[in-house]
Structures are given as structure tokens and as C-alpha cells.
């Protein structure tokens, strides 16, 4: 998978472990969405490759996994960054 950047200018690329939800085995490492916020591996609107998996990484908190819905079409790393940015604005 090519190295991609996170949509926010100051952010570093996400590093997320994509794990099989049954075995918890790491299937791959993902660096998150491309500069447009889309998954670089599928066309917009298609089911993303990490659908049905568990994700671990800074974007979701180091200790708890994020379960990706089996029909997900939006990058969960992008969604997590948007929620984090909104929480930061609300706190500030």
C-alpha cells in the first residue's frame, strides 16, 4: 500500500493495525485515507478492505480496538479524526 497523508495538514499519517476480528491476528498495517479523505484502495462508495476487522492505533486510542462495520464504505481513520477535531473544538 502506498504511503499516504492524513487529510489534516499538520497530522502525520495514521498507523493502524488491521486485525482479524476472530483471531486478533494482524492482517495488515494501514496508513489511513488519501489526501481527499478516501480509502486509496477502493473506489468511493465501495466497501473498504478493513470492513469487518478490528483496528488498533492512535486514531482510536491505543488500548481499545475499533470494530469496523462489515458494510463500511468510509475510512474509519478519517471518521475518528473528524470526531477528535470536533471534540477539541468543543473543549476549547
mmCIF file as gemmi writes it, N, C-alpha and C atoms, coordinates in Angstrom:
data_model
loop_
_atom_site.group_PDB
_atom_site.id
_atom_site.type_symbol
_atom_site.label_atom_id
_atom_site.label_alt_id
_atom_site.label_comp_id
_atom_site.label_asym_id
_atom_site.label_entity_id
_atom_site.label_seq_id
_atom_site.pdbx_PDB_ins_code
_atom_site.Cartn_x
_atom_site.Cartn_y
_atom_site.Cartn_z
_atom_site.occupancy
_atom_site.B_iso_or_equiv
_atom_site.pdbx_formal_charge
_atom_site.auth_seq_id
_atom_site.auth_asym_id
_atom_site.pdbx_PDB_model_num
ATOM 1 N N . UNK Axp A 1 ? 0.845 -1.172 0 1 0 ? 1 A 1
ATOM 2 C CA . UNK Axp A 1 ? 0 0 0 1 0 ? 1 A 1
ATOM 3 C C . UNK Axp A 1 ? 0.889 1.234 0 1 0 ? 1 A 1
ATOM 4 N N . UNK Axp A 2 ? 0.625 2.22 -0.831 1 0 ? 2 A 1
ATOM 5 C CA . UNK Axp A 2 ? 1.46 3.411 -0.869 1 0 ? 2 A 1
ATOM 6 C C . UNK Axp A 2 ? 1.29 4.245 0.386 1 0 ? 2 A 1
ATOM 7 N N . UNK Axp A 3 ? 2.351 4.948 0.747 1 0 ? 3 A 1
ATOM 8 C CA . UNK Axp A 3 ? 2.304 5.847 1.897 1 0 ? 3 A 1
ATOM 9 C C . UNK Axp A 3 ? 1.408 7.033 1.551 1 0 ? 3 A 1
ATOM 10 N N . UNK Axp A 4 ? 0.408 7.289 2.37 1 0 ? 4 A 1
ATOM 11 C CA . UNK Axp A 4 ? -0.496 8.401 2.122 1 0 ? 4 A 1
ATOM 12 C C . UNK Axp A 4 ? -0.491 9.337 3.306 1 0 ? 4 A 1
ATOM 13 N N . UNK Axp A 5 ? -0.991 10.537 3.089 1 0 ? 5 A 1
ATOM 14 C CA . UNK Axp A 5 ? -1.037 11.507 4.169 1 0 ? 5 A 1
ATOM 15 C C . UNK Axp A 5 ? -2.455 11.654 4.683 1 0 ? 5 A 1
ATOM 16 N N . UNK Axp A 6 ? -2.536 12.072 5.895 1 0 ? 6 A 1
ATOM 17 C CA . UNK Axp A 6 ? -3.809 12.319 6.553 1 0 ? 6 A 1
ATOM 18 C C . UNK Axp A 6 ? -4.377 13.627 6.018 1 0 ? 6 A 1
ATOM 19 N N . UNK Axp A 7 ? -5.711 13.781 5.936 1 0 ? 7 A 1
ATOM 20 C CA . UNK Axp A 7 ? -6.261 14.99 5.336 1 0 ? 7 A 1
ATOM 21 C C . UNK Axp A 7 ? -5.938 16.284 6.075 1 0 ? 7 A 1
ATOM 22 N N . UNK Axp A 8 ? -5.681 16.231 7.394 1 0 ? 8 A 1
ATOM 23 C CA . UNK Axp A 8 ? -5.326 17.457 8.108 1 0 ? 8 A 1
ATOM 24 C C . UNK Axp A 8 ? -3.876 17.789 7.829 1 0 ? 8 A 1
ATOM 25 N N . UNK Axp A 9 ? -3.577 19.052 7.574 1 0 ? 9 A 1
ATOM 26 C CA . UNK Axp A 9 ? -2.221 19.461 7.177 1 0 ? 9 A 1
ATOM 27 C C . UNK Axp A 9 ? -1.159 19.092 8.195 1 0 ? 9 A 1
ATOM 28 N N . UNK Axp A 10 ? -1.416 19.33 9.481 1 0 ? 10 A 1
ATOM 29 C CA . UNK Axp A 10 ? -0.38 19.149 10.481 1 0 ? 10 A 1
ATOM 30 C C . UNK Axp A 10 ? -0.264 17.713 10.98 1 0 ? 10 A 1
ATOM 31 N N . UNK Axp A 11 ? -1.171 16.843 10.615 1 0 ? 11 A 1
ATOM 32 C CA . UNK Axp A 11 ? -1.171 15.486 11.139 1 0 ? 11 A 1
ATOM 33 C C . UNK Axp A 11 ? -0.191 14.604 10.383 1 0 ? 11 A 1
ATOM 34 N N . UNK Axp A 12 ? 0.372 13.634 11.099 1 0 ? 12 A 1
ATOM 35 C CA . UNK Axp A 12 ? 1.214 12.624 10.491 1 0 ? 12 A 1
ATOM 36 C C . UNK Axp A 12 ? 0.3 11.527 9.953 1 0 ? 12 A 1
ATOM 37 N N . UNK Axp A 13 ? 0.803 10.693 9.035 1 0 ? 13 A 1
ATOM 38 C CA . UNK Axp A 13 ? -0.024 9.596 8.556 1 0 ? 13 A 1
ATOM 39 C C . UNK Axp A 13 ? -0.444 8.698 9.718 1 0 ? 13 A 1
ATOM 40 N N . UNK Axp A 14 ? -1.652 8.206 9.663 1 0 ? 14 A 1
ATOM 41 C CA . UNK Axp A 14 ? -2.125 7.282 10.685 1 0 ? 14 A 1
ATOM 42 C C . UNK Axp A 14 ? -1.399 5.957 10.508 1 0 ? 14 A 1
ATOM 43 N N . UNK Axp A 15 ? -1.14 5.276 11.597 1 0 ? 15 A 1
ATOM 44 C CA . UNK Axp A 15 ? -0.61 3.928 11.522 1 0 ? 15 A 1
ATOM 45 C C . UNK Axp A 15 ? -1.574 3.067 12.319 1 0 ? 15 A 1
ATOM 46 N N . UNK Axp A 16 ? -2.286 2.231 11.6 1 0 ? 16 A 1
ATOM 47 C CA . UNK Axp A 16 ? -3.344 1.444 12.205 1 0 ? 16 A 1
ATOM 48 C C . UNK Axp A 16 ? -3.098 -0.031 11.9 1 0 ? 16 A 1
ATOM 49 N N . UNK Axp A 17 ? -3.17 -0.862 12.934 1 0 ? 17 A 1
ATOM 50 C CA . UNK Axp A 17 ? -3.096 -2.305 12.744 1 0 ? 17 A 1
ATOM 51 C C . UNK Axp A 17 ? -4.499 -2.8 12.439 1 0 ? 17 A 1
ATOM 52 N N . UNK Axp A 18 ? -4.643 -3.499 11.322 1 0 ? 18 A 1
ATOM 53 C CA . UNK Axp A 18 ? -5.923 -4.068 10.915 1 0 ? 18 A 1
ATOM 54 C C . UNK Axp A 18 ? -5.885 -5.54 11.297 1 0 ? 18 A 1
ATOM 55 N N . UNK Axp A 19 ? -6.752 -5.925 12.247 1 0 ? 19 A 1
ATOM 56 C CA . UNK Axp A 19 ? -6.727 -7.279 12.795 1 0 ? 19 A 1
ATOM 57 C C . UNK Axp A 19 ? -7.989 -8.048 12.444 1 0 ? 19 A 1
ATOM 58 N N . UNK Axp A 20 ? -7.818 -9.333 12.216 1 0 ? 20 A 1
ATOM 59 C CA . UNK Axp A 20 ? -8.956 -10.217 12.015 1 0 ? 20 A 1
ATOM 60 C C . UNK Axp A 20 ? -9.777 -10.203 13.299 1 0 ? 20 A 1
ATOM 61 N N . UNK Axp A 21 ? -11.082 -10.019 13.199 1 0 ? 21 A 1
ATOM 62 C CA . UNK Axp A 21 ? -11.908 -9.871 14.398 1 0 ? 21 A 1
ATOM 63 C C . UNK Axp A 21 ? -12.065 -11.182 15.166 1 0 ? 21 A 1
ATOM 64 N N . UNK Axp A 22 ? -11.862 -12.326 14.542 1 0 ? 22 A 1
ATOM 65 C CA . UNK Axp A 22 ? -11.985 -13.61 15.233 1 0 ? 22 A 1
ATOM 66 C C . UNK Axp A 22 ? -10.677 -14.042 15.876 1 0 ? 22 A 1
ATOM 67 N N . UNK Axp A 23 ? -9.573 -13.918 15.156 1 0 ? 23 A 1
ATOM 68 C CA . UNK Axp A 23 ? -8.283 -14.416 15.652 1 0 ? 23 A 1
ATOM 69 C C . UNK Axp A 23 ? -7.428 -13.338 16.304 1 0 ? 23 A 1
ATOM 70 N N . UNK Axp A 24 ? -7.757 -12.066 16.067 1 0 ? 24 A 1
ATOM 71 C CA . UNK Axp A 24 ? -6.99 -10.91 16.523 1 0 ? 24 A 1
ATOM 72 C C . UNK Axp A 24 ? -5.608 -10.843 15.885 1 0 ? 24 A 1
ATOM 73 N N . UNK Axp A 25 ? -5.374 -11.649 14.87 1 0 ? 25 A 1
ATOM 74 C CA . UNK Axp A 25 ? -4.104 -11.629 14.137 1 0 ? 25 A 1
ATOM 75 C C . UNK Axp A 25 ? -4.034 -10.379 13.265 1 0 ? 25 A 1
ATOM 76 N N . UNK Axp A 26 ? -2.886 -9.708 13.271 1 0 ? 26 A 1
ATOM 77 C CA . UNK Axp A 26 ? -2.71 -8.53 12.424 1 0 ? 26 A 1
ATOM 78 C C . UNK Axp A 26 ? -2.674 -8.984 10.97 1 0 ? 26 A 1
ATOM 79 N N . UNK Axp A 27 ? -3.593 -8.462 10.195 1 0 ? 27 A 1
ATOM 80 C CA . UNK Axp A 27 ? -3.685 -8.79 8.775 1 0 ? 27 A 1
ATOM 81 C C . UNK Axp A 27 ? -2.826 -7.851 7.934 1 0 ? 27 A 1
ATOM 82 N N . UNK Axp A 28 ? -2.738 -6.607 8.365 1 0 ? 28 A 1
ATOM 83 C CA . UNK Axp A 28 ? -2.018 -5.596 7.598 1 0 ? 28 A 1
ATOM 84 C C . UNK Axp A 28 ? -1.875 -4.341 8.438 1 0 ? 28 A 1
ATOM 85 N N . UNK Axp A 29 ? -1.092 -3.405 7.947 1 0 ? 29 A 1
ATOM 86 C CA . UNK Axp A 29 ? -0.943 -2.083 8.547 1 0 ? 29 A 1
ATOM 87 C C . UNK Axp A 29 ? -1.489 -1.084 7.531 1 0 ? 29 A 1
ATOM 88 N N . UNK Axp A 30 ? -2.254 -0.122 8.012 1 0 ? 30 A 1
ATOM 89 C CA . UNK Axp A 30 ? -2.855 0.886 7.139 1 0 ? 30 A 1
ATOM 90 C C . UNK Axp A 30 ? -2.347 2.261 7.55 1 0 ? 30 A 1
ATOM 91 N N . UNK Axp A 31 ? -2.111 3.105 6.567 1 0 ? 31 A 1
ATOM 92 C CA . UNK Axp A 31 ? -1.675 4.464 6.876 1 0 ? 31 A 1
ATOM 93 C C . UNK Axp A 31 ? -2.802 5.473 6.718 1 0 ? 31 A 1
ATOM 94 N N . UNK Axp A 32 ? -4.02 4.996 6.581 1 0 ? 32 A 1
ATOM 95 C CA . UNK Axp A 32 ? -5.172 5.889 6.582 1 0 ? 32 A 1
ATOM 96 C C . UNK Axp A 32 ? -5.568 6.375 5.2 1 0 ? 32 A 1
ATOM 97 N N . UNK Axp A 33 ? -6.442 7.368 5.176 1 0 ? 33 A 1
ATOM 98 C CA . UNK Axp A 33 ? -7.003 7.849 3.91 1 0 ? 33 A 1
ATOM 99 C C . UNK Axp A 33 ? -6.008 8.655 3.087 1 0 ? 33 A 1
ATOM 100 N N . UNK Axp A 34 ? -6.338 8.821 1.812 1 0 ? 34 A 1
ATOM 101 C CA . UNK Axp A 34 ? -5.514 9.673 0.961 1 0 ? 34 A 1
ATOM 102 C C . UNK Axp A 34 ? -5.833 11.141 1.244 1 0 ? 34 A 1
ATOM 103 N N . UNK Axp A 35 ? -5.242 12.039 0.512 1 0 ? 35 A 1
ATOM 104 C CA . UNK Axp A 35 ? -5.414 13.467 0.784 1 0 ? 35 A 1
ATOM 105 C C . UNK Axp A 35 ? -6.847 13.954 0.602 1 0 ? 35 A 1
ATOM 106 N N . UNK Axp A 36 ? -7.674 13.186 -0.104 1 0 ? 36 A 1
ATOM 107 C CA . UNK Axp A 36 ? -9.084 13.572 -0.265 1 0 ? 36 A 1
ATOM 108 C C . UNK Axp A 36 ? -9.954 13.01 0.849 1 0 ? 36 A 1
ATOM 109 N N . UNK Axp A 37 ? -9.374 12.151 1.708 1 0 ? 37 A 1
ATOM 110 C CA . UNK Axp A 37 ? -10.125 11.541 2.797 1 0 ? 37 A 1
ATOM 111 C C . UNK Axp A 37 ? -10.687 10.176 2.452 1 0 ? 37 A 1
ATOM 112 N N . UNK Axp A 38 ? -10.419 9.69 1.254 1 0 ? 38 A 1
ATOM 113 C CA . UNK Axp A 38 ? -10.949 8.4 0.814 1 0 ? 38 A 1
ATOM 114 C C . UNK Axp A 38 ? -9.922 7.289 1.019 1 0 ? 38 A 1
ATOM 115 N N . UNK Axp A 39 ? -10.414 6.069 1.091 1 0 ? 39 A 1
ATOM 116 C CA . UNK Axp A 39 ? -9.528 4.909 1.136 1 0 ? 39 A 1
ATOM 117 C C . UNK Axp A 39 ? -8.841 4.805 -0.22 1 0 ? 39 A 1
ATOM 118 N N . UNK Axp A 40 ? -7.508 4.737 -0.248 1 0 ? 40 A 1
ATOM 119 C CA . UNK Axp A 40 ? -6.799 4.68 -1.524 1 0 ? 40 A 1
ATOM 120 C C . UNK Axp A 40 ? -6.893 3.328 -2.23 1 0 ? 40 A 1
ATOM 121 N N . UNK Axp A 41 ? -7.496 2.343 -1.585 1 0 ? 41 A 1
ATOM 122 C CA . UNK Axp A 41 ? -7.537 1.004 -2.166 1 0 ? 41 A 1
ATOM 123 C C . UNK Axp A 41 ? -8.828 0.661 -2.899 1 0 ? 41 A 1
ATOM 124 N N . UNK Axp A 42 ? -9.863 1.474 -2.74 1 0 ? 42 A 1
ATOM 125 C CA . UNK Axp A 42 ? -11.136 1.188 -3.405 1 0 ? 42 A 1
ATOM 126 C C . UNK Axp A 42 ? -11.715 2.475 -3.989 1 0 ? 42 A 1
ATOM 127 N N . UNK Axp A 43 ? -12.649 2.319 -4.885 1 0 ? 43 A 1
ATOM 128 C CA . UNK Axp A 43 ? -13.363 3.47 -5.432 1 0 ? 43 A 1
ATOM 129 C C . UNK Axp A 43 ? -14.331 4.003 -4.378 1 0 ? 43 A 1
ATOM 130 N N . UNK Axp A 44 ? -14.634 5.285 -4.432 1 0 ? 44 A 1
ATOM 131 C CA . UNK Axp A 44 ? -15.571 5.907 -3.496 1 0 ? 44 A 1
ATOM 132 C C . UNK Axp A 44 ? -16.907 5.155 -3.563 1 0 ? 44 A 1
ATOM 133 N N . UNK Axp A 45 ? -17.424 4.813 -2.402 1 0 ? 45 A 1
ATOM 134 C CA . UNK Axp A 45 ? -18.699 4.11 -2.298 1 0 ? 45 A 1
ATOM 135 C C . UNK Axp A 45 ? -18.575 2.599 -2.202 1 0 ? 45 A 1
ATOM 136 N N . UNK Axp A 46 ? -17.383 2.047 -2.483 1 0 ? 46 A 1
ATOM 137 C CA . UNK Axp A 46 ? -17.182 0.606 -2.352 1 0 ? 46 A 1
ATOM 138 C C . UNK Axp A 46 ? -16.869 0.259 -0.897 1 0 ? 46 A 1
ATOM 139 N N . UNK Axp A 47 ? -17.078 -0.988 -0.536 1 0 ? 47 A 1
ATOM 140 C CA . UNK Axp A 47 ? -16.766 -1.448 0.816 1 0 ? 47 A 1
ATOM 141 C C . UNK Axp A 47 ? -15.245 -1.441 0.992 1 0 ? 47 A 1
ATOM 142 N N . UNK Axp A 48 ? -14.798 -0.861 2.101 1 0 ? 48 A 1
ATOM 143 C CA . UNK Axp A 48 ? -13.359 -0.713 2.349 1 0 ? 48 A 1
ATOM 144 C C . UNK Axp A 48 ? -12.734 -2.05 2.76 1 0 ? 48 A 1
ATOM 145 N N . UNK Axp A 49 ? -11.43 -2.225 2.509 1 0 ? 49 A 1
ATOM 146 C CA . UNK Axp A 49 ? -10.769 -3.501 2.796 1 0 ? 49 A 1
ATOM 147 C C . UNK Axp A 49 ? -10.752 -3.887 4.273 1 0 ? 49 A 1
ATOM 148 N N . UNK Axp A 50 ? -10.845 -2.922 5.162 1 0 ? 50 A 1
ATOM 149 C CA . UNK Axp A 50 ? -10.812 -3.242 6.595 1 0 ? 50 A 1
ATOM 150 C C . UNK Axp A 50 ? -12.21 -3.499 7.168 1 0 ? 50 A 1
ATOM 151 N N . UNK Axp A 51 ? -13.234 -3.505 6.322 1 0 ? 51 A 1
ATOM 152 C CA . UNK Axp A 51 ? -14.601 -3.768 6.788 1 0 ? 51 A 1
ATOM 153 C C . UNK Axp A 51 ? -14.648 -5.119 7.494 1 0 ? 51 A 1
ATOM 154 N N . UNK Axp A 52 ? -15.276 -5.147 8.666 1 0 ? 52 A 1
ATOM 155 C CA . UNK Axp A 52 ? -15.395 -6.372 9.442 1 0 ? 52 A 1
ATOM 156 C C . UNK Axp A 52 ? -14.209 -6.667 10.341 1 0 ? 52 A 1
ATOM 157 N N . UNK Axp A 53 ? -13.193 -5.821 10.315 1 0 ? 53 A 1
ATOM 158 C CA . UNK Axp A 53 ? -11.982 -6.041 11.113 1 0 ? 53 A 1
ATOM 159 C C . UNK Axp A 53 ? -11.985 -5.184 12.369 1 0 ? 53 A 1
ATOM 160 N N . UNK Axp A 54 ? -10.994 -5.428 13.21 1 0 ? 54 A 1
ATOM 161 C CA . UNK Axp A 54 ? -10.738 -4.574 14.37 1 0 ? 54 A 1
ATOM 162 C C . UNK Axp A 54 ? -9.522 -3.722 14.05 1 0 ? 54 A 1
ATOM 163 N N . UNK Axp A 55 ? -9.578 -2.451 14.426 1 0 ? 55 A 1
ATOM 164 C CA . UNK Axp A 55 ? -8.464 -1.54 14.191 1 0 ? 55 A 1
ATOM 165 C C . UNK Axp A 55 ? -7.873 -1.101 15.523 1 0 ? 55 A 1
ATOM 166 N N . UNK Axp A 56 ? -6.558 -1.082 15.575 1 0 ? 56 A 1
ATOM 167 C CA . UNK Axp A 56 ? -5.83 -0.584 16.736 1 0 ? 56 A 1
ATOM 168 C C . UNK Axp A 56 ? -4.881 0.5 16.264 1 0 ? 56 A 1
ATOM 169 N N . UNK Axp A 57 ? -4.781 1.58 17.03 1 0 ? 57 A 1
ATOM 170 C CA . UNK Axp A 57 ? -3.843 2.641 16.691 1 0 ? 57 A 1
ATOM 171 C C . UNK Axp A 57 ? -4.213 3.937 17.378 1 0 ? 57 A 1
ATOM 172 N N . UNK Axp A 58 ? -3.337 4.92 17.243 1 0 ? 58 A 1
ATOM 173 C CA . UNK Axp A 58 ? -3.54 6.224 17.9 1 0 ? 58 A 1
ATOM 174 C C . UNK Axp A 58 ? -4.874 6.86 17.544 1 0 ? 58 A 1
ATOM 175 N N . UNK Axp A 59 ? -5.327 6.691 16.324 1 0 ? 59 A 1
ATOM 176 C CA . UNK Axp A 59 ? -6.568 7.338 15.89 1 0 ? 59 A 1
ATOM 177 C C . UNK Axp A 59 ? -7.768 6.884 16.709 1 0 ? 59 A 1
ATOM 178 N N . UNK Axp A 60 ? -7.673 5.687 17.308 1 0 ? 60 A 1
ATOM 179 C CA . UNK Axp A 60 ? -8.798 5.122 18.052 1 0 ? 60 A 1
ATOM 180 C C . UNK Axp A 60 ? -8.499 4.971 19.53 1 0 ? 60 A 1
ATOM 181 N N . UNK Axp A 61 ? -7.375 5.432 19.99 1 0 ? 61 A 1
ATOM 182 C CA . UNK Axp A 61 ? -6.944 5.201 21.362 1 0 ? 61 A 1
ATOM 183 C C . UNK Axp A 61 ? -6.105 3.928 21.364 1 0 ? 61 A 1
ATOM 184 N N . UNK Axp A 62 ? -5.019 3.949 22.051 1 0 ? 62 A 1
ATOM 185 C CA . UNK Axp A 62 ? -4.076 2.831 21.987 1 0 ? 62 A 1
ATOM 186 C C . UNK Axp A 62 ? -4.617 1.538 22.587 1 0 ? 62 A 1
ATOM 187 N N . UNK Axp A 63 ? -5.492 1.61 23.588 1 0 ? 63 A 1
ATOM 188 C CA . UNK Axp A 63 ? -5.855 0.399 24.312 1 0 ? 63 A 1
ATOM 189 C C . UNK Axp A 63 ? -7.114 -0.296 23.804 1 0 ? 63 A 1
ATOM 190 N N . UNK Axp A 64 ? -8.001 0.402 23.174 1 0 ? 64 A 1
ATOM 191 C CA . UNK Axp A 64 ? -9.243 -0.25 22.771 1 0 ? 64 A 1
ATOM 192 C C . UNK Axp A 64 ? -9.375 -0.289 21.251 1 0 ? 64 A 1
ATOM 193 N N . UNK Axp A 65 ? -9.836 -1.422 20.732 1 0 ? 65 A 1
ATOM 194 C CA . UNK Axp A 65 ? -9.982 -1.543 19.279 1 0 ? 65 A 1
ATOM 195 C C . UNK Axp A 65 ? -11.247 -0.852 18.781 1 0 ? 65 A 1
ATOM 196 N N . UNK Axp A 66 ? -11.244 -0.542 17.506 1 0 ? 66 A 1
ATOM 197 C CA . UNK Axp A 66 ? -12.43 -0.011 16.841 1 0 ? 66 A 1
ATOM 198 C C . UNK Axp A 66 ? -12.916 -1.097 15.893 1 0 ? 66 A 1
ATOM 199 N N . UNK Axp A 67 ? -14.161 -1.506 16.047 1 0 ? 67 A 1
ATOM 200 C CA . UNK Axp A 67 ? -14.733 -2.531 15.175 1 0 ? 67 A 1
ATOM 201 C C . UNK Axp A 67 ? -15.336 -1.849 13.953 1 0 ? 67 A 1
ATOM 202 N N . UNK Axp A 68 ? -14.851 -2.195 12.786 1 0 ? 68 A 1
ATOM 203 C CA . UNK Axp A 68 ? -15.329 -1.616 11.527 1 0 ? 68 A 1
ATOM 204 C C . UNK Axp A 68 ? -16.534 -2.423 11.059 1 0 ? 68 A 1
ATOM 205 N N . UNK Axp A 69 ? -17.614 -1.731 10.737 1 0 ? 69 A 1
ATOM 206 C CA . UNK Axp A 69 ? -18.806 -2.406 10.243 1 0 ? 69 A 1
ATOM 207 C C . UNK Axp A 69 ? -18.52 -3.189 8.969 1 0 ? 69 A 1
ATOM 208 N N . UNK Axp A 70 ? -19.219 -4.281 8.782 1 0 ? 70 A 1
ATOM 209 C CA . UNK Axp A 70 ? -18.943 -5.173 7.648 1 0 ? 70 A 1
ATOM 210 C C . UNK Axp A 70 ? -19.324 -4.571 6.297 1 0 ? 70 A 1
ATOM 211 N N . UNK Axp A 71 ? -20.102 -3.506 6.291 1 0 ? 71 A 1
ATOM 212 C CA . UNK Axp A 71 ? -20.507 -2.858 5.039 1 0 ? 71 A 1
ATOM 213 C C . UNK Axp A 71 ? -19.974 -1.424 4.937 1 0 ? 71 A 1
ATOM 214 N N . UNK Axp A 72 ? -18.976 -1.101 5.749 1 0 ? 72 A 1
ATOM 215 C CA . UNK Axp A 72 ? -18.438 0.263 5.816 1 0 ? 72 A 1
ATOM 216 C C . UNK Axp A 72 ? -17.844 0.696 4.482 1 0 ? 72 A 1
ATOM 217 N N . UNK Axp A 73 ? -18.151 1.913 4.077 1 0 ? 73 A 1
ATOM 218 C CA . UNK Axp A 73 ? -17.61 2.469 2.838 1 0 ? 73 A 1
ATOM 219 C C . UNK Axp A 73 ? -16.751 3.711 3.083 1 0 ? 73 A 1
ATOM 220 N N . UNK Axp A 74 ? -16.772 4.243 4.295 1 0 ? 74 A 1
ATOM 221 C CA . UNK Axp A 74 ? -15.968 5.418 4.649 1 0 ? 74 A 1
ATOM 222 C C . UNK Axp A 74 ? -14.792 4.991 5.516 1 0 ? 74 A 1
ATOM 223 N N . UNK Axp A 75 ? -13.674 5.654 5.333 1 0 ? 75 A 1
ATOM 224 C CA . UNK Axp A 75 ? -12.474 5.335 6.103 1 0 ? 75 A 1
ATOM 225 C C . UNK Axp A 75 ? -12.702 5.643 7.585 1 0 ? 75 A 1
ATOM 226 N N . UNK Axp A 76 ? -12.576 4.651 8.461 1 0 ? 76 A 1
ATOM 227 C CA . UNK Axp A 76 ? -12.767 4.902 9.886 1 0 ? 76 A 1
ATOM 228 C C . UNK Axp A 76 ? -11.682 5.788 10.488 1 0 ? 76 A 1
ATOM 229 N N . UNK Axp A 77 ? -10.503 5.821 9.892 1 0 ? 77 A 1
ATOM 230 C CA . UNK Axp A 77 ? -9.445 6.716 10.375 1 0 ? 77 A 1
ATOM 231 C C . UNK Axp A 77 ? -9.87 8.165 10.138 1 0 ? 77 A 1
ATOM 232 N N . UNK Axp A 78 ? -10.444 8.43 8.982 1 0 ? 78 A 1
ATOM 233 C CA . UNK Axp A 78 ? -10.956 9.771 8.691 1 0 ? 78 A 1
ATOM 234 C C . UNK Axp A 78 ? -12.067 10.129 9.667 1 0 ? 78 A 1
ATOM 235 N N . UNK Axp A 79 ? -12.999 9.221 9.894 1 0 ? 79 A 1
ATOM 236 C CA . UNK Axp A 79 ? -14.103 9.491 10.819 1 0 ? 79 A 1
ATOM 237 C C . UNK Axp A 79 ? -13.587 9.768 12.226 1 0 ? 79 A 1
ATOM 238 N N . UNK Axp A 80 ? -12.609 8.997 12.682 1 0 ? 80 A 1
ATOM 239 C CA . UNK Axp A 80 ? -12.039 9.212 14.017 1 0 ? 80 A 1
ATOM 240 C C . UNK Axp A 80 ? -11.359 10.572 14.113 1 0 ? 80 A 1
ATOM 241 N N . UNK Axp A 81 ? -10.675 10.99 13.046 1 0 ? 81 A 1
ATOM 242 C CA . UNK Axp A 81 ? -10.007 12.285 13.076 1 0 ? 81 A 1
ATOM 243 C C . UNK Axp A 81 ? -11.018 13.429 13.1 1 0 ? 81 A 1
ATOM 244 N N . UNK Axp A 82 ? -12.136 13.25 12.401 1 0 ? 82 A 1
ATOM 245 C CA . UNK Axp A 82 ? -13.181 14.275 12.41 1 0 ? 82 A 1
ATOM 246 C C . UNK Axp A 82 ? -13.83 14.395 13.781 1 0 ? 82 A 1
ATOM 247 N N . UNK Axp A 83 ? -14.078 13.257 14.432 1 0 ? 83 A 1
ATOM 248 C CA . UNK Axp A 83 ? -14.656 13.269 15.78 1 0 ? 83 A 1
ATOM 249 C C . UNK Axp A 83 ? -13.681 13.912 16.754 1 0 ? 83 A 1
ATOM 250 N N . UNK Axp A 84 ? -12.402 13.572 16.649 1 0 ? 84 A 1
ATOM 251 C CA . UNK Axp A 84 ? -11.381 14.14 17.525 1 0 ? 84 A 1
ATOM 252 C C . UNK Axp A 84 ? -11.289 15.651 17.345 1 0 ? 84 A 1
ATOM 253 N N . UNK Axp A 85 ? -11.322 16.112 16.098 1 0 ? 85 A 1
ATOM 254 C CA . UNK Axp A 85 ? -11.261 17.55 15.834 1 0 ? 85 A 1
ATOM 255 C C . UNK Axp A 85 ? -12.485 18.267 16.399 1 0 ? 85 A 1
ATOM 256 N N . UNK Axp A 86 ? -13.636 17.645 16.278 1 0 ? 86 A 1
ATOM 257 C CA . UNK Axp A 86 ? -14.872 18.258 16.809 1 0 ? 86 A 1
ATOM 258 C C . UNK Axp A 86 ? -14.824 18.302 18.33 1 0 ? 86 A 1
ATOM 259 N N . UNK Axp A 87 ? -14.332 17.245 18.967 1 0 ? 87 A 1
ATOM 260 C CA . UNK Axp A 87 ? -14.204 17.241 20.425 1 0 ? 87 A 1
ATOM 261 C C . UNK Axp A 87 ? -13.226 18.307 20.907 1 0 ? 87 A 1
ATOM 262 N N . UNK Axp A 88 ? -12.134 18.506 20.164 1 0 ? 88 A 1
ATOM 263 C CA . UNK Axp A 88 ? -11.158 19.539 20.506 1 0 ? 88 A 1
ATOM 264 C C . UNK Axp A 88 ? -11.774 20.927 20.427 1 0 ? 88 A 1
ATOM 265 N N . UNK Axp A 89 ? -12.566 21.171 19.391 1 0 ? 89 A 1
ATOM 266 C CA . UNK Axp A 89 ? -13.242 22.475 19.256 1 0 ? 89 A 1
ATOM 267 C C . UNK Axp A 89 ? -14.238 22.703 20.38 1 0 ? 89 A 1
ATOM 268 N N . UNK Axp A 90 ? -14.964 21.649 20.764 1 0 ? 90 A 1
ATOM 269 C CA . UNK Axp A 90 ? -15.97 21.769 21.83 1 0 ? 90 A 1
ATOM 270 C C . UNK Axp A 90 ? -15.32 22.041 23.169 1 0 ? 90 A 1
ATOM 271 N N . UNK Axp A 91 ? -14.134 21.449 23.4 1 0 ? 91 A 1
ATOM 272 C CA . UNK Axp A 91 ? -13.431 21.631 24.663 1 0 ? 91 A 1
ATOM 273 C C . UNK Axp A 91 ? -12.748 22.988 24.758 1 0 ? 91 A 1
ATOM 274 N N . UNK Axp A 92 ? -12.448 23.58 23.617 1 0 ? 92 A 1
ATOM 275 C CA . UNK Axp A 92 ? -11.671 24.823 23.577 1 0 ? 92 A 1
ATOM 276 C C . UNK Axp A 92 ? -12.505 26.002 23.632 1 0 ? 92 A 1
